[in-house]
Amino acid sequence: MRSFSFYFGVVGVVLSITSRAWAKPLCGDHGNCFLWGRRCVRQPGAGRSIASAPAPLNGAADLGTAFEWLAVERDGDAGGPVSSIRWIDIVDSGKVSLGKHDGGAEAGGGKVRVPLYPLPATYLPSGAMQMLNNVEPRNMKMAQDLADEGGPWDGIFCVVLRAADTGRIAEVGTLMRVVDVEEHRSYYDKSLLRISVRCQAEGVVRIESIENPDAWSAESRLYRLDEYLIAGVCTIGKKPSKSEGSSGDSDDDSIVA
């Protein structure tokens, strides 16, 4: 009996030590800790880590979900081409007036007032047709306003990269022109389910200001309000041609937002 008790006692000690070793977070050079398959966030000024969302970068599809984190990871403080991207905090950007002018018309300094459409994907301008499947109230309202021939936007809007890890957007975006809009309604009550927008790149723009940052507040998204962002942008570069990309449709690469 004593031998059996001694045996189980030794096994218990070994298991206890092993479990503690496995439970200890494994931290990399950049403070990225992993605890039972979950990422740990190191608190500023503290010597401990807490478990948070599952770690990103589990596959190629995750590259767009933590773009700002990747920028620092790849270039660090060296000022490389990735880390040199400037990011804008939408909510803290402040309201900036562009003066008296109609939407879509040029304001002073070459600025243009357009709807702003943050997306969790990077789009390189080309002549290829793009598809956006809009299901959120704000995006469907934007699509309806863009399709309105008598509306203020002339079918022009701006798509911009949004880093899902920080919620901030890139300073440079793509100016898009609406080609076609199609509404999809319920078979039973004819309620609006989504709006598909086919669009094409017009050029590259720099975001100079955001007119209504409150439209991106947590409260606005919680209550699913239909107010969309409006930005003042300045065109840079030249308009892309069809020869720069595929002339076919890209329905297989459509984005739902």
N, C-alpha and C positions, 0 to 999 in steps of 0.2 A: 504493500500500500504506500509505503514511504517513497519507493522508487517512482510509482505512478504520480504521486503528488509533486515530487521534484521535477519530473518530466513536464507536466502541465504548467508548472510555475515558470520553468525556463521558456517554454513556448509562449506563454503570456507576456513575458518581458520582451522577447524578440518581436512579437507582433506590435506591442506598444511602441517600441523604438522605431519600427518600420513605418507605422501609421503616422507618427510625428514627422518623420523624414519626408514622407510623401505629401503631408499637409503643408509643408513649408513652401512658400511661394518661390518660384524660380524667376529672378529678375534679370533682365538684359541690361545692356549699356544705356538704354534710353528710358529706363524706368518702366518697361512693359513687363508686368508680372502675370504669371498664369497659375491659377489655383483650381485644381480639378477641372481643367478645360475652360475656365472662365478668366477673363482678363481682370487684372487688378489695377486700380488707379492710385498712383502715389500722391498723397496729399502734399501740397506745397509747404515746405518748412517742417514737415513731419517725417519721422523715420518709420512709418508703417504704411501698409497698403490695404486697401479695402476691395473686395470683389465687386465687379460691376457687370456690364453687359458682356456677352461672349466675345472673345478676342476677334478683331477683324483680320483681314488678309488670309482667310482660309482658302481662297481660290482666286482665280482671275476675275471673277464676277464681283469680288469685294473691293477691287482697286478704286472704284468710284465712291465707295462709302466712307472713306477716311482720307480724302485727298489732301487736306491740309496737314494731317499727321504725316502722310507720305512725303510731302514736300520737305518737312524738317528732317525726316528720316533719311532721305536721299542726299540732300544738299547741306543740311545742318546750317551753320552760320557762315558758310563759305560764300553765300550769295550766288549760287548757281542758277541755271535757267528755271528750275522748278520752284525753289524757295523765293525767287524774285517776284512771284505772282503776288499782287496786292489783293487783300481781302477786305470786304466791307461788311460790317455788322449792320444788318437791316434795321433792327429796332432802335439802335443807338445812333443811327446816321443823322437824325434830326430832320425837320421839315425845311426844305429849301424851295423858295419861290423862283420860278423861271421867268416871271414877268407876264404881261398880258399878251396872250397869243392863243390861237386855236390848237387843239391837239393835232399832232402830225406836222404842224408847220414849224419852220425853223425859228428858234429863238435867238436872242443875241449871243454872239460868240460861236455860232454854228451849231448850237444845241438843238435837239429834237425831242419833243415830249412824246413818249410812247409807253404802252403797257409793258411791265416787266414780268418775265416768266422764269423763275428759278427752277432748274432741273438738276437731278442728281446724276448727270452724265455730261461728258464733254463732247461738243459738236465742232468738227472742223469744217469750215465753210467750203461748199462745193455746189455744183449745179444740180445735185441729186434732189429728188423730191422727198420730203420728210412727212411723217404722220404723227400727230399727237392725238391720243384718245383721252378726252377730258371727262373726269367723273366728279371732281371736287366742285362745289358751288362757285367758288371764285374763278376757277378756270373755265367753267361753262359760261359764266357771265361774260368773261373776257372774249370767248369765242363768238358769242352772240353779238357783242359790240363790234368786233372786228369784221363780222360778216355784214353788218349794217352799212349799206352803201351811202346812207345819209349821215353816218356816224362820224366821230371826230378823228378816227385813227387811220382811215384809208387802207385798212388791211395790213398795217405795219405794226410789228411788236418786236420785243427783244428777249431772246433766251439767254440765260447765263448759268454757269456752273455753280451749284450749291454744294458745299462740303458738308456731308451728313454728320461728320464727327464734331463740327463746331457750329453748324447752321449758318455760317457766313457765306457770302457769294464773292465770286471773282470780280475784279474791277472791269475786265474786258468781256464783252458778250458778242452775240451774233444777231444782227438785224434780220428779221424774217418777214416775208410777204405771204399773206394767205392766198392760196390758189382755189381752194374749195372747202366748203363746210357742210357736214352732213349730220343731222340730228337723228338719234336712235331713241325711240320711245317704247314704252311697255305695251305688250300685246293686249293686256287686260284693261288698264285704265288710261292708257295713252300718256302716262307721266314720262317726263324726260329722264332718260337713264344716263346717257353720255352724248358728247358731241365730238365727232372726229374732224380734225383740221389737217388738211394737206397744205404744206407750206414749203417755201424755197428761200434759201439764203440770199440776202441782198448785200451783205457786207459785214465788216467788223466794226464794233463801236466800243467806246469807253464810257462807262457810267460815271457821270459827273455829279448826280444828285438823285435822291429818292424823295419824292414829293409827299408820300403818305406812309411812312414806316409803320404807323399804328395798324395798318391793314395786315401786317405780318405778326402781330402780337399773339401771345399764347391764348388770350381770351378770344380773339378773332377766329383762330383756328379751332378752338374748343367748341364754339357755337356755330362753326361752319358758315360764317358770314360770306357774302358774295362780293365783297369789296376786294379788288385786286390791286397790286402795286403799280404805281406810275413813276417813271424815272425820266430824268433829263440825260440824254446821251449825245455823244459827239462822234461822228463817223471818222474812222481811220482806215487807211489802206484802200484797196480798190474792190469793186464789186466782182464777186466770183462768177465765172462763166461755166457753161455746161461742160466744156472741155476739161475742166479741172476735176470733174467727178463723173460718176455714172449718170447717164441721162434717163435711166429707168427709175421706176418707183421704188421706194424703200419701205413698203408696207410691213415686211417681215421684221424690220427694226423699229416698229412703232413704239412710242412711249406712252404709258398710261400715267396720268397725273391729275 
